Amino acid sequence: MAKKIKFYRTYVDTSVFGGTEDKEFLEPSRKFFEKVHAGDFVVLVSEMVTFELERAPENVKDILRNLAPNMLEEVLIGPEVEALADAYIRAEAVKPTSRQDAIHVAAATIAKADLIVSWNFKHIVNYGRIKKFNGVNQIEGYGLIDIRSPLEVVYDE
């Protein structure tokens, strides 16, 4: 019998926090955080997420504030993350104007996250970009990263 993974270390970008107050993304975003509280996911956030959340409404910030320490892992943005983000830009996975998105993916990759969840379909949850991110990861000696929308990870079994 296969051993069941107790939780997934999941890099959560800012769009998922904001999705808890967005009519289009509200239900799956809130359900994702319910699963975090149930112990299915540990949320990885970088300094980029906390920086982006500074401009968010208080109730969106509260989603992060209300995560217990055992549900949360901080990911630092250092030279290794910056270098990988630059490699994504050079490979045209994203344009230089989308550097923050490259940093999100690089931070998750360096932290060896099990996956990234995001509602950013233009720059992150995008088949062509995912292929490019993972191509760069392979060239640079990093593991592959799985990238999904919250809708894809909150299904009921």
Backbone as JSON Lines, residues from 0, in Angstrom:
{"i":0,"aa":"M","n":[0.84,-1.19,0.0],"ca":[0.0,0.0,0.0],"c":[0.88,1.25,0.0]}
{"i":1,"aa":"A","n":[0.6,2.17,-0.9],"ca":[1.39,3.39,-1.01],"c":[1.16,4.3,0.19]}
{"i":2,"aa":"K","n":[2.25,4.92,0.62],"ca":[2.17,5.85,1.74],"c":[1.54,7.16,1.26]}
{"i":3,"aa":"K","n":[0.56,7.67,2.0],"ca":[-0.13,8.9,1.62],"c":[0.68,10.11,2.1]}
{"i":4,"aa":"I","n":[0.87,11.07,1.21],"ca":[1.51,12.32,1.58],"c":[0.54,13.09,2.47]}
{"i":5,"aa":"K","n":[1.03,13.58,3.59],"ca":[0.15,14.28,4.52],"c":[-0.18,15.69,4.08]}
{"i":6,"aa":"F","n":[0.76,16.35,3.42],"ca":[0.52,17.71,2.95],"c":[1.45,18.03,1.79]}
{"i":7,"aa":"Y","n":[1.1,19.05,1.05],"ca":[1.92,19.52,-0.05],"c":[2.46,20.89,0.31]}
{"i":8,"aa":"R","n":[3.77,21.06,0.13],"ca":[4.4,22.37,0.32],"c":[4.08,23.18,-0.94]}
{"i":9,"aa":"T","n":[3.24,24.18,-0.77],"ca":[2.65,24.88,-1.91],"c":[2.96,26.37,-1.87]}
{"i":10,"aa":"Y","n":[3.68,26.82,-2.88],"ca":[3.94,28.26,-3.01],"c":[2.65,28.91,-3.48]}
{"i":11,"aa":"V","n":[2.17,29.89,-2.72],"ca":[0.91,30.56,-3.03],"c":[1.22,31.99,-3.41]}
{"i":12,"aa":"D","n":[0.89,32.36,-4.65],"ca":[1.17,33.74,-5.04],"c":[0.03,34.65,-4.59]}
{"i":13,"aa":"T","n":[0.24,35.93,-4.74],"ca":[-0.66,36.95,-4.23],"c":[-2.07,36.82,-4.79]}
{"i":14,"aa":"S","n":[-2.2,36.36,-6.02],"ca":[-3.51,36.29,-6.65],"c":[-4.47,35.36,-5.91]}
{"i":15,"aa":"V","n":[-3.95,34.35,-5.25],"ca":[-4.81,33.41,-4.53],"c":[-5.36,34.06,-3.26]}
{"i":16,"aa":"F","n":[-4.53,34.83,-2.59],"ca":[-5.01,35.57,-1.41],"c":[-6.09,36.55,-1.85]}
{"i":17,"aa":"G","n":[-5.83,37.31,-2.91],"ca":[-6.81,38.25,-3.43],"c":[-8.05,37.57,-3.96]}
{"i":18,"aa":"G","n":[-7.89,36.35,-4.46],"ca":[-9.01,35.59,-4.99],"c":[-10.09,35.3,-3.97]}
{"i":19,"aa":"T","n":[-9.74,35.36,-2.68],"ca":[-10.74,35.12,-1.63],"c":[-11.79,36.22,-1.57]}
{"i":20,"aa":"E","n":[-11.52,37.34,-2.25],"ca":[-12.47,38.46,-2.27],"c":[-12.89,38.82,-3.7]}
{"i":21,"aa":"D","n":[-12.57,37.98,-4.65],"ca":[-12.9,38.22,-6.05],"c":[-14.05,37.3,-6.44]}
{"i":22,"aa":"K","n":[-15.12,37.87,-6.97],"ca":[-16.31,37.09,-7.28],"c":[-16.0,35.86,-8.14]}
{"i":23,"aa":"E","n":[-15.15,36.03,-9.15],"ca":[-14.84,34.94,-10.07],"c":[-14.05,33.8,-9.41]}
{"i":24,"aa":"F","n":[-13.16,34.15,-8.46],"ca":[-12.24,33.16,-7.89],"c":[-12.53,32.84,-6.42]}
{"i":25,"aa":"L","n":[-13.56,33.45,-5.87],"ca":[-13.85,33.37,-4.44],"c":[-13.98,31.93,-3.92]}
{"i":26,"aa":"E","n":[-14.84,31.15,-4.51],"ca":[-15.13,29.82,-3.96],"c":[-13.9,28.9,-3.96]}
{"i":27,"aa":"P","n":[-13.2,28.72,-5.08],"ca":[-12.04,27.83,-5.02],"c":[-10.89,28.4,-4.18]}
{"i":28,"aa":"S","n":[-10.74,29.73,-4.13],"ca":[-9.69,30.32,-3.3],"c":[-9.96,30.05,-1.83]}
{"i":29,"aa":"R","n":[-11.19,30.29,-1.41],"ca":[-11.53,30.04,0.0],"c":[-11.45,28.55,0.33]}
{"i":30,"aa":"K","n":[-11.86,27.72,-0.61],"ca":[-11.77,26.28,-0.38],"c":[-10.31,25.85,-0.26]}
{"i":31,"aa":"F","n":[-9.43,26.44,-1.06],"ca":[-8.0,26.14,-0.94],"c":[-7.52,26.43,0.48]}
{"i":32,"aa":"F","n":[-7.85,27.61,1.0],"ca":[-7.38,27.96,2.34],"c":[-8.06,27.1,3.42]}
{"i":33,"aa":"E","n":[-9.27,26.62,3.17],"ca":[-9.89,25.65,4.09],"c":[-9.05,24.38,4.13]}
{"i":34,"aa":"K","n":[-8.56,23.95,2.97],"ca":[-7.72,22.76,2.91],"c":[-6.36,23.0,3.57]}
{"i":35,"aa":"V","n":[-5.88,24.23,3.53],"ca":[-4.66,24.58,4.26],"c":[-4.92,24.39,5.75]}
{"i":36,"aa":"H","n":[-6.02,24.92,6.24],"ca":[-6.36,24.8,7.66],"c":[-6.62,23.35,8.06]}
{"i":37,"aa":"A","n":[-7.04,22.53,7.1],"ca":[-7.26,21.1,7.37],"c":[-5.96,20.3,7.34]}
{"i":38,"aa":"G","n":[-4.86,20.95,6.95],"ca":[-3.57,20.27,6.94],"c":[-3.18,19.63,5.62]}
{"i":39,"aa":"D","n":[-3.93,19.9,4.54],"ca":[-3.6,19.32,3.23],"c":[-2.43,20.04,2.55]}
{"i":40,"aa":"F","n":[-2.23,21.32,2.89],"ca":[-1.19,22.13,2.27],"c":[-0.45,22.92,3.34]}
{"i":41,"aa":"V","n":[0.83,23.11,3.14],"ca":[1.61,24.1,3.88],"c":[1.89,25.21,2.88]}
{"i":42,"aa":"V","n":[1.6,26.44,3.27],"ca":[1.72,27.59,2.38],"c":[3.13,28.15,2.45]}
{"i":43,"aa":"L","n":[3.77,28.23,1.28],"ca":[5.06,28.89,1.16],"c":[4.81,30.28,0.59]}
{"i":44,"aa":"V","n":[5.34,31.29,1.26],"ca":[5.23,32.66,0.75],"c":[6.6,33.31,0.78]}
{"i":45,"aa":"S","n":[6.85,34.1,-0.23],"ca":[8.12,34.81,-0.31],"c":[7.91,36.25,0.13]}
{"i":46,"aa":"E","n":[9.02,36.94,0.24],"ca":[8.99,38.37,0.52],"c":[8.22,39.11,-0.57]}
{"i":47,"aa":"M","n":[8.21,38.59,-1.78],"ca":[7.48,39.22,-2.88],"c":[5.98,39.19,-2.59]}
{"i":48,"aa":"V","n":[5.49,38.07,-2.06],"ca":[4.07,37.97,-1.72],"c":[3.72,38.98,-0.63]}
{"i":49,"aa":"T","n":[4.52,39.02,0.42],"ca":[4.21,39.96,1.51],"c":[4.3,41.4,1.03]}
{"i":50,"aa":"F","n":[5.25,41.7,0.14],"ca":[5.36,43.04,-0.44],"c":[4.1,43.37,-1.24]}
{"i":51,"aa":"E","n":[3.66,42.45,-2.09],"ca":[2.47,42.69,-2.9],"c":[1.2,42.8,-2.06]}
{"i":52,"aa":"L","n":[1.16,42.06,-0.95],"ca":[-0.02,42.12,-0.08],"c":[-0.1,43.41,0.71]}
{"i":53,"aa":"E","n":[0.97,44.18,0.78],"ca":[0.94,45.45,1.52],"c":[-0.15,46.38,0.98]}
{"i":54,"aa":"R","n":[-0.44,46.28,-0.3],"ca":[-1.44,47.15,-0.95],"c":[-2.85,46.54,-0.9]}
{"i":55,"aa":"A","n":[-2.97,45.35,-0.36],"ca":[-4.26,44.64,-0.36],"c":[-5.16,45.13,0.78]}
{"i":56,"aa":"P","n":[-6.47,44.92,0.63],"ca":[-7.39,45.24,1.73],"c":[-7.07,44.39,2.97]}
{"i":57,"aa":"E","n":[-7.43,44.89,4.12],"ca":[-7.12,44.21,5.38],"c":[-7.66,42.78,5.44]}
{"i":58,"aa":"N","n":[-8.88,42.54,4.91],"ca":[-9.44,41.2,4.98],"c":[-8.64,40.21,4.13]}
{"i":59,"aa":"V","n":[-7.97,40.68,3.08],"ca":[-7.1,39.82,2.28],"c":[-5.81,39.55,3.05]}
{"i":60,"aa":"K","n":[-5.26,40.59,3.67],"ca":[-4.06,40.42,4.5],"c":[-4.32,39.45,5.65]}
{"i":61,"aa":"D","n":[-5.56,39.47,6.16],"ca":[-5.92,38.59,7.28],"c":[-5.82,37.12,6.92]}
{"i":62,"aa":"I","n":[-5.99,36.77,5.66],"ca":[-5.86,35.37,5.24],"c":[-4.47,34.87,5.61]}
{"i":63,"aa":"L","n":[-3.45,35.66,5.3],"ca":[-2.07,35.3,5.64],"c":[-1.85,35.38,7.15]}
{"i":64,"aa":"R","n":[-2.32,36.45,7.76],"ca":[-2.13,36.63,9.21],"c":[-2.75,35.5,10.02]}
{"i":65,"aa":"N","n":[-3.84,34.92,9.52],"ca":[-4.55,33.87,10.27],"c":[-4.01,32.46,10.05]}
{"i":66,"aa":"L","n":[-2.92,32.34,9.32],"ca":[-2.3,31.03,9.15],"c":[-1.4,30.75,10.35]}
{"i":67,"aa":"A","n":[-1.61,29.61,10.96],"ca":[-0.79,29.21,12.1],"c":[0.64,28.93,11.63]}
{"i":68,"aa":"P","n":[1.62,29.06,12.51],"ca":[3.02,28.82,12.12],"c":[3.26,27.46,11.44]}
{"i":69,"aa":"N","n":[2.53,26.43,11.84],"ca":[2.72,25.12,11.22],"c":[2.11,25.02,9.83]}
{"i":70,"aa":"M","n":[1.38,26.06,9.41],"ca":[0.77,26.09,8.08],"c":[1.54,26.96,7.11]}
{"i":71,"aa":"L","n":[2.64,27.54,7.57],"ca":[3.31,28.59,6.82],"c":[4.81,28.39,6.81]}
{"i":72,"aa":"E","n":[5.41,28.67,5.66],"ca":[6.86,28.62,5.52],"c":[7.29,29.84,4.71]}
{"i":73,"aa":"E","n":[8.25,30.59,5.23],"ca":[8.74,31.77,4.52],"c":[9.86,31.37,3.57]}
{"i":74,"aa":"V","n":[9.81,31.94,2.37],"ca":[10.82,31.7,1.35],"c":[11.56,33.01,1.12]}
{"i":75,"aa":"L","n":[12.86,32.99,1.35],"ca":[13.66,34.2,1.18],"c":[14.04,34.4,-0.29]}
{"i":76,"aa":"I","n":[14.14,35.66,-0.66],"ca":[14.57,36.0,-2.01],"c":[16.01,36.48,-1.91]}
{"i":77,"aa":"G","n":[16.91,35.63,-2.38],"ca":[18.32,35.95,-2.35],"c":[18.91,35.92,-3.75]}
{"i":78,"aa":"P","n":[20.22,35.95,-3.84],"ca":[20.89,35.96,-5.14],"c":[20.54,34.77,-6.03]}
{"i":79,"aa":"E","n":[20.33,33.6,-5.43],"ca":[20.0,32.42,-6.23],"c":[18.63,32.57,-6.9]}
{"i":80,"aa":"V","n":[17.66,33.1,-6.15],"ca":[16.32,33.34,-6.71],"c":[16.41,34.4,-7.8]}
{"i":81,"aa":"E","n":[17.13,35.48,-7.53],"ca":[17.28,36.56,-8.52],"c":[17.91,36.03,-9.81]}
{"i":82,"aa":"A","n":[18.95,35.2,-9.67],"ca":[19.64,34.65,-10.85],"c":[18.72,33.75,-11.67]}
{"i":83,"aa":"L","n":[17.92,32.93,-10.98],"ca":[17.0,32.05,-11.7],"c":[15.91,32.87,-12.39]}
{"i":84,"aa":"A","n":[15.4,33.9,-11.72],"ca":[14.41,34.79,-12.34],"c":[14.99,35.44,-13.6]}
{"i":85,"aa":"D","n":[16.25,35.86,-13.52],"ca":[16.91,36.44,-14.69],"c":[17.01,35.41,-15.82]}
{"i":86,"aa":"A","n":[17.29,34.17,-15.47],"ca":[17.38,33.11,-16.49],"c":[16.03,32.9,-17.17]}
{"i":87,"aa":"Y","n":[14.93,32.98,-16.4],"ca":[13.6,32.86,-17.01],"c":[13.37,33.99,-18.01]}
{"i":88,"aa":"I","n":[13.79,35.19,-17.64],"ca":[13.6,36.34,-18.53],"c":[14.46,36.19,-19.78]}
{"i":89,"aa":"R","n":[15.7,35.77,-19.63],"ca":[16.57,35.57,-20.81],"c":[15.99,34.51,-21.74]}
{"i":90,"aa":"A","n":[15.35,33.49,-21.17],"ca":[14.75,32.43,-21.98],"c":[13.37,32.81,-22.51]}
{"i":91,"aa":"E","n":[12.93,34.03,-22.19],"ca":[11.63,34.55,-22.62],"c":[10.45,33.76,-22.09]}
{"i":92,"aa":"A","n":[10.64,33.16,-20.9],"ca":[9.49,32.55,-20.21],"c":[8.52,33.65,-19.82]}
{"i":93,"aa":"V","n":[9.06,34.79,-19.42],"ca":[8.29,36.01,-19.17],"c":[9.12,37.19,-19.66]}
{"i":94,"aa":"K","n":[8.47,38.3,-19.86],"ca":[9.16,39.52,-20.29],"c":[9.76,40.21,-19.06]}
{"i":95,"aa":"P","n":[10.73,41.08,-19.26],"ca":[11.33,41.81,-18.14],"c":[10.29,42.58,-17.3]}
{"i":96,"aa":"T","n":[9.21,43.01,-17.93],"ca":[8.16,43.72,-17.2],"c":[7.4,42.82,-16.23]}
{"i":97,"aa":"S","n":[7.57,41.52,-16.37],"ca":[6.92,40.55,-15.49],"c":[7.92,39.9,-14.52]}
{"i":98,"aa":"R","n":[8.93,40.65,-14.15],"ca":[9.97,40.13,-13.27],"c":[9.42,39.6,-11.95]}
{"i":99,"aa":"Q","n":[8.41,40.26,-11.38],"ca":[7.84,39.78,-10.11],"c":[7.28,38.36,-10.28]}
{"i":100,"aa":"D","n":[6.68,38.08,-11.41],"ca":[6.16,36.73,-11.66],"c":[7.31,35.73,-11.78]}
{"i":101,"aa":"A","n":[8.39,36.14,-12.43],"ca":[9.57,35.28,-12.53],"c":[10.14,35.0,-11.14]}
{"i":102,"aa":"I","n":[10.12,36.0,-10.28],"ca":[10.62,35.81,-8.91],"c":[9.74,34.83,-8.15]}
{"i":103,"aa":"H","n":[8.43,34.91,-8.33],"ca":[7.54,33.94,-7.67],"c":[7.92,32.51,-8.06]}
{"i":104,"aa":"V","n":[8.08,32.28,-9.36],"ca":[8.39,30.93,-9.84],"c":[9.78,30.5,-9.37]}
{"i":105,"aa":"A","n":[10.72,31.4,-9.44],"ca":[12.09,31.08,-9.0],"c":[12.13,30.78,-7.5]}
{"i":106,"aa":"A","n":[11.43,31.57,-6.71],"ca":[11.41,31.35,-5.25],"c":[10.83,29.98,-4.93]}
{"i":107,"aa":"A","n":[9.75,29.62,-5.61],"ca":[9.14,28.3,-5.38],"c":[10.08,27.18,-5.81]}
{"i":108,"aa":"T","n":[10.75,27.38,-6.94],"ca":[11.68,26.37,-7.44],"c":[12.84,26.17,-6.48]}
{"i":109,"aa":"I","n":[13.47,27.25,-6.04],"ca":[14.61,27.18,-5.13],"c":[14.2,26.55,-3.8]}
{"i":110,"aa":"A","n":[12.98,26.84,-3.35],"ca":[12.48,26.29,-2.09],"c":[12.04,24.83,-2.23]}
{"i":111,"aa":"K","n":[12.1,24.3,-3.44],"ca":[11.67,22.93,-3.73],"c":[10.21,22.69,-3.33]}
{"i":112,"aa":"A","n":[9.38,23.67,-3.67],"ca":[7.94,23.53,-3.43],"c":[7.4,22.37,-4.25]}
{"i":113,"aa":"D","n":[6.36,21.73,-3.74],"ca":[5.7,20.67,-4.49],"c":[4.94,21.26,-5.68]}
{"i":114,"aa":"L","n":[4.39,22.46,-5.49],"ca":[3.68,23.12,-6.57],"c":[3.49,24.59,-6.26]}
{"i":115,"aa":"I","n":[3.1,25.31,-7.28],"ca":[2.7,26.71,-7.17],"c":[1.22,26.76,-7.47]}
{"i":116,"aa":"V","n":[0.46,27.53,-6.67],"ca":[-0.93,27.81,-7.04],"c":[-1.05,29.3,-7.31]}
{"i":117,"aa":"S","n":[-1.78,29.62,-8.37],"ca":[-1.91,31.0,-8.82],"c":[-3.15,31.13,-9.69]}
{"i":118,"aa":"W","n":[-3.68,32.33,-9.74],"ca":[-4.73,32.67,-10.69],"c":[-4.15,33.46,-11.86]}
{"i":119,"aa":"N","n":[-2.86,33.63,-11.92],"ca":[-2.23,34.43,-12.97],"c":[-2.03,33.56,-14.21]}
{"i":120,"aa":"F","n":[-3.08,33.51,-15.03],"ca":[-3.05,32.67,-16.23],"c":[-2.19,33.27,-17.34]}
{"i":121,"aa":"K","n":[-1.97,34.56,-17.3],"ca":[-1.18,35.2,-18.35],"c":[0.31,34.91,-18.18]}
{"i":122,"aa":"H","n":[0.82,34.96,-16.95],"ca":[2.26,34.88,-16.75],"c":[2.76,33.66,-15.98]}
{"i":123,"aa":"I","n":[1.88,32.93,-15.3],"ca":[2.35,31.81,-14.48],"c":[1.64,30.51,-14.83]}
{"i":124,"aa":"V","n":[0.33,30.45,-14.69],"ca":[-0.44,29.22,-14.95],"c":[-0.78,29.21,-16.44]}
{"i":125,"aa":"N","n":[0.22,28.89,-17.23],"ca":[0.12,29.01,-18.67],"c":[1.01,27.92,-19.26]}
{"i":126,"aa":"Y","n":[0.43,27.02,-20.03],"ca":[1.15,25.84,-20.51],"c":[2.5,26.17,-21.15]}
{"i":127,"aa":"G","n":[2.51,27.13,-22.06],"ca":[3.75,27.49,-22.73],"c":[4.8,28.03,-21.78]}
{"i":128,"aa":"R","n":[4.36,28.86,-20.85],"ca":[5.3,29.42,-19.88],"c":[5.81,28.34,-18.92]}
{"i":129,"aa":"I","n":[4.92,27.46,-18.49],"ca":[5.33,26.37,-17.59],"c":[6.42,25.53,-18.25]}
{"i":130,"aa":"K","n":[6.23,25.24,-19.53],"ca":[7.26,24.47,-20.26],"c":[8.59,25.23,-20.26]}
{"i":131,"aa":"K","n":[8.54,26.54,-20.47],"ca":[9.77,27.33,-20.48],"c":[10.4,27.41,-19.09]}
{"i":132,"aa":"F","n":[9.57,27.63,-18.05],"ca":[10.11,27.65,-16.69],"c":[10.84,26.34,-16.4]}
{"i":133,"aa":"N","n":[10.19,25.23,-16.71],"ca":[10.79,23.93,-16.42],"c":[11.99,23.63,-17.31]}
{"i":134,"aa":"G","n":[11.99,24.12,-18.53],"ca":[13.16,23.98,-19.39],"c":[14.37,24.68,-18.8]}
{"i":135,"aa":"V","n":[14.15,25.9,-18.32],"ca":[15.23,26.65,-17.66],"c":[15.66,25.91,-16.39]}
{"i":136,"aa":"N","n":[14.69,25.43,-15.62],"ca":[15.03,24.7,-14.39],"c":[15.94,23.52,-14.69]}
{"i":137,"aa":"Q","n":[15.63,22.79,-15.74],"ca":[16.47,21.64,-16.1],"c":[17.87,22.08,-16.52]}
{"i":138,"aa":"I","n":[17.95,23.09,-17.35],"ca":[19.25,23.6,-17.8],"c":[20.09,24.09,-16.62]}
{"i":139,"aa":"E","n":[19.43,24.74,-15.67],"ca":[20.14,25.32,-14.52],"c":[20.35,24.32,-13.39]}
{"i":140,"aa":"G","n":[19.87,23.09,-13.55],"ca":[20.11,22.05,-12.54],"c":[19.1,22.0,-11.41]}
{"i":141,"aa":"Y","n":[17.92,22.57,-11.62],"ca":[16.86,22.54,-10.61],"c":[15.8,21.52,-11.01]}
{"i":142,"aa":"G","n":[14.95,21.19,-10.07],"ca":[13.86,20.27,-10.34],"c":[12.73,20.95,-11.09]}
{"i":143,"aa":"L","n":[11.83,20.12,-11.57],"ca":[10.64,20.63,-12.26],"c":[9.67,21.19,-11.22]}
{"i":144,"aa":"I","n":[8.87,22.16,-11.63],"ca":[7.87,22.73,-10.74],"c":[6.5,22.54,-11.36]}
{"i":145,"aa":"D","n":[5.56,22.09,-10.55],"ca":[4.18,21.91,-10.99],"c":[3.44,23.21,-10.7]}
{"i":146,"aa":"I","n":[2.7,23.72,-11.65],"ca":[1.99,24.98,-11.5],"c":[0.53,24.76,-11.84]}
{"i":147,"aa":"R","n":[-0.35,25.12,-10.9],"ca":[-1.79,24.88,-11.06],"c":[-2.6,26.07,-10.56]}
{"i":148,"aa":"S","n":[-3.85,26.12,-10.96],"ca":[-4.79,27.07,-10.36],"c":[-5.37,26.39,-9.12]}
{"i":149,"aa":"P","n":[-5.88,27.18,-8.17],"ca":[-6.51,26.56,-7.0],"c":[-7.65,25.62,-7.38]}
{"i":150,"aa":"L","n":[-8.34,25.93,-8.44],"ca":[-9.44,25.07,-8.9],"c":[-8.98,23.65,-9.16]}
{"i":151,"aa":"E","n":[-7.74,23.49,-9.6],"ca":[-7.21,22.17,-9.92],"c":[-6.76,21.38,-8.69]}
{"i":152,"aa":"V","n":[-6.66,22.04,-7.55],"ca":[-6.15,21.32,-6.37],"c":[-7.15,21.23,-5.23]}
{"i":153,"aa":"V","n":[-8.37,21.73,-5.42],"ca":[-9.36,21.7,-4.33],"c":[-10.53,20.76,-4.59]}
{"i":154,"aa":"Y","n":[-10.37,19.89,-5.55],"ca":[-11.43,18.96,-5.86],"c":[-11.74,18.06,-4.67]}
{"i":155,"aa":"D","n":[-12.95,17.55,-4.6],"ca":[-13.34,16.61,-3.55],"c":[-13.13,15.2,-4.04]}
{"i":156,"aa":"E","n":[-12.61,14.35,-3.16],"ca":[-12.38,12.96,-3.54],"c":[-13.55,12.11,-3.13]}
